[in-house]
Amino acid sequence: ESRISPILHSLGPYAANASAALAQLEDEAYQRRAGFGGETAFEILELQSRPGACSAPPHQSKVVLAVGIISAPGNVGHRLAIRRTWLSLPLSDRSLVATRFFIGLALGRDSLKRAAHEAVVREALAFGDLALLDLDDHYLSTPKKVVALFRWGVERCGAYYVLRSNDDVYLRLEPTLVSLRSYPPANLIMGLFIDGRTMNIPRPEHYGRT
């Protein structure tokens, strides 16, 4: 925490805009809920302070790999560590990779969390790499975040490949990109495969001890 505090302090110049930006997000989320019958969890409320790799129309995109990182509002230390380590390493062509952290915010529904939400918005304005979703951020919301992540990679980025990761994972982007480009850009699924039936086992830390 002592290492994180100076970095967070440096985000001070964005503080004045964070409150207004949060109010804008809350209003947008309210309008979307009204228009979509209440289900807006898959819709990204993205604050971009600078053009990103996915700013071009998908059909004009150069992005080969879209990396979506599942995170949480309080995991600012994880995100800072990623930005300062593997995300900052040189790539042969940076424009081929797009990266976003996916975070849920219960916009306008929990006034007790407003200060925490404002801190996330300040971070979004400063770094331009957060994809904010209108949902309560907890373990059971992970599937919705993953769906939003893949939709972002396909619909926003037009990427050949979409990689889903967590904010406690160290990725080697250049070797991953080299490996992926050696395969035909279709019908490729890589990763750790788990029998879906095992995911129904209650976990004490999320459901309480039985």
TORDREN-17416 format. One line per field, with one value per atom (N, C-alpha, C): residue in three letters; atom name; x, y, z. Coordinates in steps of 0.2 Angstrom, whole numbers, plus 2048, in hexadecimal, padded with zeros to 3 digits. Layout:
<loros>
residuo <- ala:...
atomo <- CA:...
X <- X:...
Y <- Y:...
Z <- Z:...
</loros>
This chain:
<loros>
residuo <- glu:glu:glu:ser:ser:ser:arg:arg:arg:ile:ile:ile:ser:ser:ser:pro:pro:pro:ile:ile:ile:leu:leu:leu:his:his:his:ser:ser:ser:leu:leu:leu:gly:gly:gly:pro:pro:pro:tyr:tyr:tyr:ala:ala:ala:ala:ala:ala:asn:asn:asn:ala:ala:ala:ser:ser:ser:ala:ala:ala:ala:ala:ala:leu:leu:leu:ala:ala:ala:gln:gln:gln:leu:leu:leu:glu:glu:glu:asp:asp:asp:glu:glu:glu:ala:ala:ala:tyr:tyr:tyr:gln:gln:gln:arg:arg:arg:arg:arg:arg:ala:ala:ala:gly:gly:gly:phe:phe:phe:gly:gly:gly:gly:gly:gly:glu:glu:glu:thr:thr:thr:ala:ala:ala:phe:phe:phe:glu:glu:glu:ile:ile:ile:leu:leu:leu:glu:glu:glu:leu:leu:leu:gln:gln:gln:ser:ser:ser:arg:arg:arg:pro:pro:pro:gly:gly:gly:ala:ala:ala:cys:cys:cys:ser:ser:ser:ala:ala:ala:pro:pro:pro:pro:pro:pro:his:his:his:gln:gln:gln:ser:ser:ser:lys:lys:lys:val:val:val:val:val:val:leu:leu:leu:ala:ala:ala:val:val:val:gly:gly:gly:ile:ile:ile:ile:ile:ile:ser:ser:ser:ala:ala:ala:pro:pro:pro:gly:gly:gly:asn:asn:asn:val:val:val:gly:gly:gly:his:his:his:arg:arg:arg:leu:leu:leu:ala:ala:ala:ile:ile:ile:arg:arg:arg:arg:arg:arg:thr:thr:thr:trp:trp:trp:leu:leu:leu:ser:ser:ser:leu:leu:leu:pro:pro:pro:leu:leu:leu:ser:ser:ser:asp:asp:asp:arg:arg:arg:ser:ser:ser:leu:leu:leu:val:val:val:ala:ala:ala:thr:thr:thr:arg:arg:arg:phe:phe:phe:phe:phe:phe:ile:ile:ile:gly:gly:gly:leu:leu:leu:ala:ala:ala:leu:leu:leu:gly:gly:gly:arg:arg:arg:asp:asp:asp:ser:ser:ser:leu:leu:leu:lys:lys:lys:arg:arg:arg:ala:ala:ala:ala:ala:ala:his:his:his:glu:glu:glu:ala:ala:ala:val:val:val:val:val:val:arg:arg:arg:glu:glu:glu:ala:ala:ala:leu:leu:leu:ala:ala:ala:phe:phe:phe:gly:gly:gly:asp:asp:asp:leu:leu:leu:ala:ala:ala:leu:leu:leu:leu:leu:leu:asp:asp:asp:leu:leu:leu:asp:asp:asp:asp:asp:asp:his:his:his:tyr:tyr:tyr:leu:leu:leu:ser:ser:ser:thr:thr:thr:pro:pro:pro:lys:lys:lys:lys:lys:lys:val:val:val:val:val:val:ala:ala:ala:leu:leu:leu:phe:phe:phe:arg:arg:arg:trp:trp:trp:gly:gly:gly:val:val:val:glu:glu:glu:arg:arg:arg:cys:cys:cys:gly:gly:gly:ala:ala:ala:tyr:tyr:tyr:tyr:tyr:tyr:val:val:val:leu:leu:leu:arg:arg:arg:ser:ser:ser:asn:asn:asn:asp:asp:asp:asp:asp:asp:val:val:val:tyr:tyr:tyr:leu:leu:leu:arg:arg:arg:leu:leu:leu:glu:glu:glu:pro:pro:pro:thr:thr:thr:leu:leu:leu:val:val:val:ser:ser:ser:leu:leu:leu:arg:arg:arg:ser:ser:ser:tyr:tyr:tyr:pro:pro:pro:pro:pro:pro:ala:ala:ala:asn:asn:asn:leu:leu:leu:ile:ile:ile:met:met:met:gly:gly:gly:leu:leu:leu:phe:phe:phe:ile:ile:ile:asp:asp:asp:gly:gly:gly:arg:arg:arg:thr:thr:thr:met:met:met:asn:asn:asn:ile:ile:ile:pro:pro:pro:arg:arg:arg:pro:pro:pro:glu:glu:glu:his:his:his:tyr:tyr:tyr:gly:gly:gly:arg:arg:arg:thr:thr:thr
atomo <- N:CA:C:N:CA:C:N:CA:C:N:CA:C:N:CA:C:N:CA:C:N:CA:C:N:CA:C:N:CA:C:N:CA:C:N:CA:C:N:CA:C:N:CA:C:N:CA:C:N:CA:C:N:CA:C:N:CA:C:N:CA:C:N:CA:C:N:CA:C:N:CA:C:N:CA:C:N:CA:C:N:CA:C:N:CA:C:N:CA:C:N:CA:C:N:CA:C:N:CA:C:N:CA:C:N:CA:C:N:CA:C:N:CA:C:N:CA:C:N:CA:C:N:CA:C:N:CA:C:N:CA:C:N:CA:C:N:CA:C:N:CA:C:N:CA:C:N:CA:C:N:CA:C:N:CA:C:N:CA:C:N:CA:C:N:CA:C:N:CA:C:N:CA:C:N:CA:C:N:CA:C:N:CA:C:N:CA:C:N:CA:C:N:CA:C:N:CA:C:N:CA:C:N:CA:C:N:CA:C:N:CA:C:N:CA:C:N:CA:C:N:CA:C:N:CA:C:N:CA:C:N:CA:C:N:CA:C:N:CA:C:N:CA:C:N:CA:C:N:CA:C:N:CA:C:N:CA:C:N:CA:C:N:CA:C:N:CA:C:N:CA:C:N:CA:C:N:CA:C:N:CA:C:N:CA:C:N:CA:C:N:CA:C:N:CA:C:N:CA:C:N:CA:C:N:CA:C:N:CA:C:N:CA:C:N:CA:C:N:CA:C:N:CA:C:N:CA:C:N:CA:C:N:CA:C:N:CA:C:N:CA:C:N:CA:C:N:CA:C:N:CA:C:N:CA:C:N:CA:C:N:CA:C:N:CA:C:N:CA:C:N:CA:C:N:CA:C:N:CA:C:N:CA:C:N:CA:C:N:CA:C:N:CA:C:N:CA:C:N:CA:C:N:CA:C:N:CA:C:N:CA:C:N:CA:C:N:CA:C:N:CA:C:N:CA:C:N:CA:C:N:CA:C:N:CA:C:N:CA:C:N:CA:C:N:CA:C:N:CA:C:N:CA:C:N:CA:C:N:CA:C:N:CA:C:N:CA:C:N:CA:C:N:CA:C:N:CA:C:N:CA:C:N:CA:C:N:CA:C:N:CA:C:N:CA:C:N:CA:C:N:CA:C:N:CA:C:N:CA:C:N:CA:C:N:CA:C:N:CA:C:N:CA:C:N:CA:C:N:CA:C:N:CA:C:N:CA:C:N:CA:C:N:CA:C:N:CA:C:N:CA:C:N:CA:C:N:CA:C:N:CA:C:N:CA:C:N:CA:C:N:CA:C:N:CA:C:N:CA:C:N:CA:C:N:CA:C:N:CA:C:N:CA:C:N:CA:C:N:CA:C:N:CA:C:N:CA:C:N:CA:C:N:CA:C:N:CA:C:N:CA:C:N:CA:C:N:CA:C:N:CA:C:N:CA:C:N:CA:C:N:CA:C:N:CA:C:N:CA:C:N:CA:C:N:CA:C:N:CA:C:N:CA:C:N:CA:C:N:CA:C:N:CA:C:N:CA:C:N:CA:C:N:CA:C:N:CA:C:N:CA:C:N:CA:C:N:CA:C:N:CA:C:N:CA:C:N:CA:C:N:CA:C:N:CA:C:N:CA:C:N:CA:C:N:CA:C:N:CA:C:N:CA:C
X <- 804:800:804:80A:80E:811:812:814:80F:809:803:801:801:7FE:801:808:80B:808:807:804:7FD:7F9:7F2:7F2:7F6:7F7:7F8:7FC:7FD:7F7:7F2:7EC:7E7:7EA:7E6:7E3:7E7:7E4:7DE:7DC:7D6:7D0:7D2:7CD:7C7:7C8:7C3:7BE:7C1:7BC:7B9:7BB:7B9:7B1:7B0:7A9:7A4:7A6:7A1:7A1:7A6:7A7:7A2:7A3:79F:797:795:78E:78C:790:78F:78E:792:791:78B:789:783:77D:77D:778:777:77D:77D:77A:77D:77A:773:770:769:765:767:764:764:76A:76A:766:765:761:75A:758:751:750:755:754:755:759:75A:756:751:74D:751:756:75A:760:761:767:76C:771:776:77D:77E:784:789:787:78C:78E:78B:78D:792:797:79D:79C:79D:79D:7A4:7A7:7AE:7B0:7B4:7B7:7BE:7BF:7C5:7C8:7CE:7D1:7D6:7D7:7DB:7D9:7DA:7D9:7DC:7D8:7DB:7DC:7DF:7E0:7DA:7D4:7CE:7C9:7CD:7C9:7C7:7CA:7C8:7C2:7BE:7B9:7BC:7B8:7BA:7BD:7B9:7BC:7C2:7C4:7CA:7D0:7CE:7D3:7D9:7DF:7E5:7E6:7E1:7E2:7E2:7E7:7E7:7E5:7E7:7E6:7E3:7DD:7D9:7DA:7DD:7DE:7D9:7D4:7D0:7D2:7D3:7D5:7CF:7CD:7C8:7CB:7C8:7CB:7C5:7C6:7C1:7C3:7BE:7BF:7C5:7C6:7CB:7D2:7D2:7D9:7DD:7DD:7E1:7E9:7EB:7F2:7F4:7EF:7F0:7F1:7ED:7ED:7F3:7F5:7FB:801:801:807:807:801:801:804:801:804:80B:80E:815:81A:817:81B:819:815:815:811:80D:809:80E:813:818:81E:81E:824:823:829:828:825:821:81E:821:821:823:81F:818:813:80E:80E:809:802:801:7FA:7F7:7FA:7F7:7F3:7F5:7F2:7EE:7E8:7E4:7E3:7E2:7E2:7DD:7D8:7D4:7D3:7D2:7D0:7C8:7C5:7BE:7BC:7B8:7B6:7AE:7AB:7A4:7A3:79E:79C:795:792:78B:789:789:788:781:781:77B:777:779:775:778:77E:781:785:782:785:78B:78B:791:797:796:79C:79E:79B:79C:7A3:7A7:7AE:7B2:7B1:7B5:7B4:7AD:7AC:7B0:7B0:7B3:7BB:7BD:7C5:7C6:7C1:7C2:7C1:7BD:7BC:7C2:7C5:7CB:7D1:7D1:7D6:7D5:7CE:7CD:7CE:7CD:7CF:7D7:7DA:7E2:7E5:7E3:7E6:7E2:7DC:7D8:7D8:7D8:7D9:7D4:7CE:7C9:7C3:7C0:7B9:7B4:7B0:7AC:7A5:7A2:79C:797:791:78B:789:78D:78B:78E:78C:78F:795:79B:7A1:7A2:7A1:7A3:7A4:7A6:7A8:7A2:79C:797:795:798:797:79D:7A1:7A7:7A4:79F:79D:79B:797:795:79B:7A0:7A6:7A9:7AA:7AD:7A9:7A3:79F:7A0:7A0:7A1:7A8:7AD:7B4:7B4:7B1:7B1:7AE:7A8:7A5:7A9:7AC:7B1:7B6:7B9:7BF:7BC:7B6:7B4:7B0:7AC:7A8:7AB:7AF:7B3:7BA:7BD:7C4:7C5:7C0:7C1:7C7:7C9:7CF:7CE:7D4:7D4:7D3:7D6:7D6:7D4:7D1:7CF:7D2:7D6:7D9:7D5:7D3:7D0:7D5:7D6:7DB:7D9:7DC:7DB:7E0:7DF:7E4:7E9:7EA:7EF:7F3:7F3:7F6:7FC:802:807:807:806:805:80C:80E:814:811:80F:80C:80F:816:819:819:81B:81B:814:80F:808:806:808:806:809:810:814:810:80F:80C:805:801:7FA:7FB:7FF:800:803:805:807:801:7FB:7F6:7F1:7ED:7E8:7E3:7E1:7DC:7D5:7D4:7CD:7CD:7C8:7C6:7CC:7CF:7D4:7D2:7D2:7D0:7D6:7D9:7DF:7DE:7E1:7E0:7DF:7DD:7DC:7D5:7D3:7CC:7CA:7C4:7C2:7BB:7B9:7B3:7AE:7A9:7A4:7A0:79F:79C:79F:7A6:7A9:7A8:7A6:7A5:79F:79A:794:795:79B:79D:79D:799:799:7A0:7A2:7A8:7A7:7AA:7A8:7A9:7AE:7B0:7AB:7A7:7A2:79A:799:793:792:797:796:798:79A:79C:796:796:790:792
Y <- 7FA:800:806:806:80C:80E:809:80A:80C:80A:80C:813:816:81C:822:822:828:828:822:821:824:822:824:82C:82E:836:839:836:839:83A:836:837:83D:841:846:84B:84D:851:84F:848:846:846:848:847:84C:852:857:854:850:84E:847:844:83D:83E:843:843:844:849:84A:844:841:83B:835:834:82F:831:837:839:838:839:837:830:82C:825:822:825:823:825:82A:82C:828:826:822:81B:818:812:812:817:818:817:81B:81B:815:811:80B:806:806:801:803:809:80A:808:808:806:7FF:7FB:7F4:7F0:7F2:7EE:7EC:7F0:7EF:7EA:7E7:7E3:7E6:7E9:7ED:7EB:7E5:7E3:7E2:7E0:7DF:7E5:7EA:7F1:7F4:7F6:7F9:801:804:80B:80D:80E:80F:817:819:81F:81F:823:823:82A:82A:831:832:82C:82D:827:828:823:81C:817:810:80C:806:802:800:800:7FE:804:80A:810:810:80C:80C:807:808:803:7FC:7F7:7F0:7ED:7EF:7ED:7F0:7F5:7F9:7F7:7F3:7F2:7EE:7F0:7EC:7E7:7E7:7E3:7DC:7D8:7D1:7CE:7D1:7CE:7D3:7D2:7D6:7D2:7D6:7D3:7D6:7D2:7D5:7D2:7D6:7D4:7D5:7D0:7D1:7D4:7D9:7DC:7DE:7E2:7E4:7EB:7EF:7F6:7F7:7F3:7F4:7F1:7EE:7EB:7F0:7F6:7FB:7F9:7F6:7F4:7EF:7EA:7E5:7E8:7ED:7F0:7F4:7F8:7FC:7F7:7F2:7ED:7EA:7E9:7E7:7EC:7F2:7F8:7F9:7F8:7F9:7F3:7ED:7E7:7E5:7DF:7DC:7E1:7E5:7E9:7EF:7F0:7F6:7F3:7EC:7E9:7EB:7EC:7ED:7E7:7E9:7E5:7E6:7E1:7E3:7E8:7E7:7EC:7ED:7F2:7F4:7F4:7F6:7F7:7F1:7EB:7E4:7E2:7E5:7E3:7E8:7E7:7EB:7E8:7EC:7EA:7EE:7EB:7EE:7EA:7EE:7EB:7EB:7E6:7E6:7E6:7EB:7ED:7EE:7EC:7ED:7F3:7F7:7FC:7FD:7FC:7FC:804:806:80E:810:815:818:814:80E:809:808:80B:80A:810:815:81B:81B:815:814:813:810:80F:814:81A:81F:822:822:825:820:819:814:814:815:816:81C:821:827:826:822:821:81C:818:814:818:81D:821:826:828:82C:828:822:81D:81C:81B:81B:821:827:82D:82D:82B:82C:827:821:81B:819:81B:819:812:80D:806:802:805:802:801:7FB:7FA:7F9:7FE:7FE:7FC:7F7:7F4:7F5:7F6:7F8:7F2:7EF:7E9:7E9:7E6:7E5:7E1:7E3:7DF:7DA:7D4:7CF:7C8:7C3:7BD:7BA:7BA:7B8:7BC:7C2:7C6:7C5:7C0:7BF:7BD:7B8:7B6:7BC:7C1:7C6:7CB:7CB:7CF:7CC:7C5:7C1:7C2:7C2:7C3:7CA:7CF:7D6:7D6:7D3:7D2:7D0:7CA:7C7:7CB:7CE:7D3:7D9:7DC:7E1:7DF:7D9:7D7:7D6:7D4:7D3:7D9:7DC:7E2:7E8:7EA:7F0:7F0:7EA:7EA:7E6:7E2:7DE:7D9:7D7:7D3:7CC:7C9:7C2:7BE:7C0:7BC:7C0:7BD:7C0:7BC:7BF:7BC:7BE:7BA:7BC:7BA:7BF:7BE:7C1:7C0:7C3:7C8:7CC:7D1:7CF:7C8:7C5:7C0:7C1:7BD:7C1:7BE:7C2:7BF:7C3:7C1:7C2:7BE:7BF:7C1:7C7:7C9:7C8:7C9:7C8:7C1:7BC:7B5:7B3:7B5:7B3:7B6:7BC:7BE:7BB:7B9:7B5:7AE:7AB:7A4:7A5:7AA:7AA:7AB:7AF:7B1:7AB:7A6:7A0:79B:79D:799:79C:799:79C:7A0:7A6:7AA:7A7:7A1:79F:798:797:791:78F:793:792:794:78F:790:78D:792:78F:791:78D:78F:789:78A:785:783:77D:77B:777:779:776:773:76E:76B:770:772:777:775:76E:76C:76D:76E:76F:776:77B:782:783:77D:77E:77D:77B:779:780:780:787:788:78E:790:794:791:795:79C:79F:7A6:7AA:7A7:7AB:7A9:7A3:7A1:7A0:7A0:79F:797:796:78F:78B:784:780:77A
Z <- 800:800:800:803:804:7FD:7F8:7F2:7ED:7EF:7EA:7EC:7F2:7F4:7F0:7EF:7EA:7E3:7E1:7DA:7DA:7DF:7DF:7E0:7E4:7E5:7DF:7DA:7D4:7CF:7D1:7CD:7CF:7D4:7D7:7D1:7CC:7C7:7C4:7C4:7C1:7C6:7CC:7D1:7D0:7CD:7CC:7C7:7C2:7BD:7BE:7C4:7C5:7C7:7CC:7CE:7C8:7C4:7BE:7BA:7B9:7B4:7B7:7BE:7C1:7C0:7C1:7C0:7B9:7B4:7AD:7AC:7AF:7AF:7B2:7B8:7BB:7B7:7B4:7B0:7AA:7A7:7A1:7A3:7A9:7AB:7AC:7AF:7B0:7AA:7A5:79E:79B:79C:799:79C:7A3:7A6:7A4:7A3:7A1:79A:796:78F:78D:792:791:796:799:79E:7A4:7A6:7AC:7AB:7A6:7A5:7A0:7A4:7A0:7A2:7A5:7A8:7A3:79C:797:793:795:791:795:791:794:795:79B:79C:79C:797:796:796:79B:79B:797:792:78E:78F:792:792:78C:789:783:77E:777:773:774:774:775:76F:76F:76A:766:76A:767:765:764:762:75B:757:750:74F:74A:748:748:74A:74B:744:73E:738:735:739:737:73C:741:746:745:748:747:74D:752:758:756:758:758:75E:764:76A:76F:771:776:77D:782:788:78D:790:795:79C:7A1:7A7:7AC:7AF:7B4:7BB:7BD:7C3:7C7:7CD:7D1:7D4:7D6:7D8:7DC:7E1:7E6:7E5:7DF:7DD:7D9:7DB:7D8:7D8:7DD:7DE:7D8:7D7:7D2:7CB:7CA:7C3:7C2:7C8:7C7:7C6:7C9:7C8:7C1:7BE:7B7:7B3:7B4:7AF:7B0:7B6:7B7:7B5:7B4:7B2:7AB:7AA:7A4:79F:7A1:79C:799:79D:79A:796:796:792:78B:787:780:77C:777:772:76B:767:760:75C:75E:75B:760:764:769:767:760:75E:75D:75D:75C:762:768:76E:772:774:778:77F:784:78B:78F:792:797:79D:7A3:7A9:7AA:7AB:7AC:7B3:7B5:7BC:7BC:7C1:7C2:7C7:7C6:7CA:7CB:7D1:7D2:7D2:7CC:7CB:7CD:7D2:7D4:7D8:7DA:7DE:7E5:7E7:7ED:7EF:7F3:7F4:7F9:7FC:801:7FD:7F7:7F3:7EE:7EF:7EA:7EA:7F0:7F0:7ED:7EE:7EA:7E3:7E1:7D9:7D6:7DA:7D8:7D7:7DB:7DB:7D5:7D3:7CD:7C7:7C7:7C1:7C0:7C6:7C5:7C2:7C4:7C1:7B9:7B8:7B1:7AC:7AF:7AC:7AB:7B0:7B0:7AB:7AB:7A7:7A0:7A0:79A:798:79D:79C:7A0:7A2:7A6:7A2:7A2:79F:7A5:7A6:7AC:7AA:7AE:7AD:7B3:7B1:7B5:7B9:7BE:7C2:7C8:7CD:7D4:7D3:7D5:7D4:7DA:7D8:7DD:7D9:7DD:7D9:7D4:7D6:7D2:7CC:7CC:7C6:7C0:7C2:7BD:7B6:7B6:7AF:7AB:7AE:7AA:7A8:7AC:7AA:7A4:7A4:79F:798:799:793:790:794:792:78F:792:790:788:787:780:77B:77D:779:777:77C:77B:776:777:772:76B:76A:763:760:764:762:762:767:767:763:764:762:75B:75A:753:754:75A:75A:758:755:753:75A:75F:765:76B:770:776:77C:780:786:78C:790:797:79C:7A0:7A6:7AC:7B1:7B8:7BA:7BF:7C0:7C5:7C6:7CA:7C6:7BF:7BA:7B7:7B6:7B2:7AB:7A6:79F:79C:797:793:78C:78B:785:77E:77E:777:775:77A:778:776:77A:779:772:770:76A:764:765:760:75F:765:764:761:762:75F:758:756:74F:74A:74E:74A:748:74B:74A:745:741:73D:742:740:745:745:747:747:74B:74F:753:757:75B:75F:766:76B:772:776:77A:77E:785:78A:791:795:79B:7A0:7A0:79E:79E:7A4:7A7:7AD:7AC:7AF:7AE:7B1:7AE:7B0:7B6:7B7:7BC:7C3:7C3:7C9:7CC:7C7:7C9:7CD:7CE:7D2:7D9:7DB:7E2:7E6:7EB:7EF:7F2:7F2:7F5:7FC:801:808:808:804:805:801:7FD:7F9:7FB:7FE:800:807:80B:812:813:819:81B:81C:819:81A:81F
</loros>
